[in-house]
Amino acid sequence: MDKDMDVAKRAKIIEWLKTELVDQVAHLLKGIWEGSHHKMVDGLASIVACCYILGRRLGIPYRSLDEALLDKMKKHREDGHQLEDWYGDISALEDHLRKR
């Protein structure tokens, strides 16, 4: 019985985190629409935190997520992603992640 309750609890938390992620995207978009710097930063921070926590609940360690993000940025940079070519965003993010 306890194992079944744990599985149900885990599933409920994952579902809640998914809805929280959507809610925070909406918060971010409202902040962009309103031109509210505070709402944009808050929305983005909430999205990042929610993604990390959702990953953890799905069995993905924070370090693995960090490494996957670095690998993705490296690939985008090597493939000549437009954001890298135009603004250097990919290498800037990669550099930021490596310095943490």
Buried (B, 14 or more C-beta within 10 A) or exposed (E): EEEEEEEEEEEEEEEEBEEBBEBBBEBBEEBEEEEEEEBBEBBBEBBEEBBBBBBBBEEBEEEEBBEEBBEEBEEBBEEEBEBBEEEEBBBEBBEEEEEE
